[in-house]
């Protein structure tokens, strides 16, 4: 089933297709700036014409908005003075169950902390929570790793070794640090994408690979990319055999120092519950509001 330009939920509620630009204005006004976007225009540009944006109407009056299609919900917000999620969310849930493929999970993305309890009540279960963190760039002292280790700039020739290091670093109990499917193929694809789209000299200088000089083993990697015209920590990982040596902290300080020549801030994404979150916080990264992904698995009565 596909969603039309209008859908009647019951005698009072309906969904009406929204102009994506107008929807972006209301969404940006009534949702927190969780990604620390640096301009109003950048916040508006996240919605394209292809995104299924809908107004939520109560008795023909707009009370909020949501991006919705079969098996997927995101960007849910309510517009003051209407605040009763308990009234509107069951209608949205019922609609999702009707329009979705019930052999697959229904996924709700980007649910904010004050919204989560309402999704819990409706049988949605959380799968992960993510947040953006940010801090100003800064000149730090030169970072030394000792005689055993060597820092070099990364290039595409390191793709296979970086992919193998990331696979190892995000395996087992450390899988909480990686939001996708942790396979060698996926890691390789991500690194190939990184090198294809992030070749500015300052990004290469801010990025690092750490080798053990005695055995040529790759110990750690820190890759800095550009996202929405500002630097982002694309990847940072340390081999389990070399942890507790403050390597990650030193690589981030190096990145912050190099980037300070051109950029004022550095951002990163982190999975809530990942031990790296405290590392970032202790380096002065400020945490944004977390977003949780929920799944709804339909059970027939």
BELMORA-V656881 format. One record per backbone hydrogen bond with DSSP energy under -0.5 kcal/mol. CO is the residue of the C=O (numbers start at 0). NH is the residue of the N-H. E is the energy in kcal/mol with one decimal. If there is no record, write none. Layout:
co=CO nh=NH e=E
co=CO nh=NH e=E
This chain:
co=4 nh=16 e=-3.3
co=6 nh=8 e=-0.6
co=6 nh=14 e=-2.8
co=11 nh=58 e=-2.9
co=11 nh=59 e=-0.5
co=12 nh=8 e=-1.9
co=12 nh=9 e=-1.8
co=13 nh=56 e=-2.9
co=14 nh=6 e=-2.7
co=15 nh=54 e=-3.2
co=18 nh=22 e=-2.8
co=19 nh=23 e=-2.0
co=20 nh=24 e=-1.7
co=21 nh=25 e=-1.9
co=22 nh=26 e=-3.0
co=23 nh=27 e=-2.6
co=24 nh=28 e=-1.6
co=25 nh=29 e=-2.4
co=26 nh=30 e=-1.2
co=31 nh=33 e=-2.1
co=32 nh=35 e=-1.5
co=33 nh=131 e=-0.5
co=38 nh=42 e=-1.5
co=39 nh=43 e=-1.8
co=40 nh=44 e=-1.8
co=42 nh=45 e=-0.7
co=43 nh=46 e=-1.2
co=45 nh=47 e=-0.6
co=47 nh=50 e=-1.2
co=50 nh=52 e=-1.7
co=51 nh=67 e=-1.8
co=52 nh=17 e=-2.6
co=53 nh=65 e=-2.4
co=54 nh=15 e=-2.0
co=54 nh=56 e=-0.6
co=55 nh=62 e=-3.0
co=55 nh=63 e=-1.0
co=56 nh=13 e=-1.8
co=57 nh=60 e=-1.6
co=60 nh=57 e=-2.9
co=62 nh=78 e=-3.5
co=63 nh=55 e=-2.6
co=64 nh=76 e=-2.2
co=65 nh=53 e=-2.4
co=65 nh=67 e=-0.6
co=66 nh=73 e=-2.4
co=68 nh=71 e=-2.5
co=70 nh=106 e=-2.7
co=71 nh=68 e=-2.1
co=72 nh=108 e=-3.0
co=73 nh=66 e=-3.0
co=76 nh=64 e=-2.2
co=77 nh=79 e=-0.6
co=78 nh=81 e=-1.6
co=82 nh=84 e=-1.6
co=83 nh=86 e=-0.9
co=83 nh=87 e=-1.3
co=84 nh=88 e=-2.8
co=87 nh=90 e=-0.6
co=87 nh=91 e=-1.7
co=88 nh=92 e=-2.9
co=89 nh=93 e=-2.3
co=90 nh=94 e=-1.9
co=91 nh=95 e=-2.5
co=92 nh=96 e=-2.4
co=93 nh=97 e=-1.4
co=94 nh=98 e=-2.1
co=95 nh=99 e=-1.6
co=99 nh=101 e=-0.9
co=100 nh=103 e=-1.8
co=104 nh=106 e=-0.5
co=105 nh=295 e=-2.7
co=106 nh=72 e=-2.3
co=106 nh=108 e=-0.6
co=107 nh=293 e=-2.8
co=110 nh=291 e=-2.6
co=111 nh=114 e=-2.1
co=111 nh=115 e=-1.1
co=112 nh=115 e=-0.6
co=112 nh=116 e=-0.6
co=114 nh=117 e=-0.8
co=114 nh=118 e=-1.2
co=115 nh=119 e=-2.5
co=116 nh=120 e=-1.9
co=117 nh=121 e=-0.6
co=118 nh=121 e=-0.6
co=118 nh=123 e=-2.2
co=119 nh=122 e=-2.1
co=124 nh=294 e=-2.8
co=127 nh=292 e=-2.8
co=128 nh=271 e=-2.9
co=129 nh=290 e=-3.1
co=130 nh=269 e=-2.4
co=131 nh=287 e=-2.8
co=132 nh=267 e=-1.9
co=133 nh=285 e=-3.8
co=134 nh=265 e=-2.4
co=137 nh=139 e=-0.7
co=141 nh=143 e=-0.6
co=147 nh=212 e=-2.4
co=149 nh=210 e=-2.7
co=151 nh=208 e=-2.3
co=154 nh=157 e=-2.4
co=155 nh=158 e=-1.8
co=157 nh=161 e=-2.7
co=158 nh=162 e=-2.7
co=159 nh=163 e=-2.1
co=160 nh=164 e=-2.2
co=161 nh=165 e=-2.7
co=162 nh=166 e=-2.3
co=163 nh=167 e=-2.1
co=164 nh=168 e=-2.8
co=165 nh=169 e=-2.0
co=167 nh=170 e=-1.3
co=170 nh=173 e=-1.9
co=171 nh=174 e=-1.8
co=172 nh=175 e=-0.6
co=173 nh=176 e=-1.9
co=174 nh=177 e=-1.8
co=179 nh=181 e=-0.6
co=180 nh=182 e=-1.5
co=182 nh=186 e=-2.6
co=183 nh=187 e=-2.6
co=184 nh=188 e=-2.3
co=185 nh=189 e=-2.5
co=186 nh=190 e=-2.3
co=187 nh=191 e=-2.5
co=188 nh=192 e=-2.1
co=189 nh=193 e=-2.1
co=190 nh=194 e=-2.4
co=191 nh=195 e=-1.7
co=192 nh=196 e=-1.7
co=193 nh=197 e=-1.4
co=199 nh=203 e=-2.0
co=200 nh=204 e=-2.4
co=201 nh=205 e=-1.8
co=202 nh=206 e=-1.4
co=207 nh=221 e=-2.7
co=208 nh=151 e=-2.7
co=208 nh=210 e=-0.5
co=209 nh=218 e=-3.5
co=209 nh=219 e=-1.2
co=210 nh=149 e=-2.5
co=210 nh=212 e=-0.7
co=211 nh=214 e=-0.7
co=211 nh=215 e=-1.9
co=211 nh=216 e=-0.7
co=216 nh=211 e=-2.6
co=216 nh=218 e=-0.5
co=218 nh=238 e=-3.2
co=219 nh=209 e=-2.6
co=220 nh=236 e=-2.3
co=221 nh=207 e=-2.9
co=222 nh=224 e=-0.5
co=222 nh=233 e=-2.1
co=222 nh=234 e=-1.5
co=224 nh=231 e=-2.4
co=226 nh=229 e=-1.4
co=229 nh=226 e=-3.2
co=230 nh=266 e=-1.9
co=231 nh=224 e=-3.1
co=231 nh=233 e=-1.1
co=232 nh=268 e=-0.5
co=234 nh=222 e=-2.9
co=236 nh=220 e=-2.4
co=238 nh=241 e=-2.4
co=239 nh=242 e=-0.9
co=245 nh=249 e=-1.8
co=246 nh=250 e=-2.2
co=247 nh=251 e=-2.2
co=248 nh=252 e=-2.2
co=249 nh=253 e=-2.1
co=250 nh=254 e=-2.1
co=251 nh=255 e=-2.7
co=252 nh=256 e=-2.0
co=253 nh=257 e=-2.5
co=254 nh=258 e=-2.7
co=255 nh=137 e=-0.6
co=255 nh=259 e=-1.0
co=257 nh=260 e=-1.3
co=258 nh=261 e=-2.0
co=258 nh=262 e=-3.3
co=263 nh=136 e=-2.1
co=264 nh=230 e=-0.5
co=265 nh=134 e=-1.7
co=266 nh=232 e=-2.5
co=267 nh=132 e=-2.7
co=269 nh=130 e=-2.1
co=270 nh=273 e=-2.2
co=273 nh=276 e=-2.0
co=274 nh=277 e=-0.9
co=274 nh=278 e=-0.8
co=275 nh=279 e=-2.3
co=276 nh=280 e=-2.2
co=277 nh=281 e=-2.4
co=278 nh=282 e=-0.9
co=279 nh=282 e=-0.7
co=279 nh=284 e=-2.4
co=280 nh=283 e=-1.7
co=285 nh=133 e=-1.8
co=289 nh=112 e=-0.6
co=290 nh=129 e=-2.7
co=291 nh=110 e=-2.4
co=292 nh=126 e=-3.0
co=292 nh=127 e=-0.9
co=293 nh=107 e=-2.9
co=294 nh=124 e=-2.9
co=294 nh=296 e=-0.5
co=295 nh=105 e=-2.3
co=295 nh=297 e=-0.6
co=297 nh=299 e=-0.5
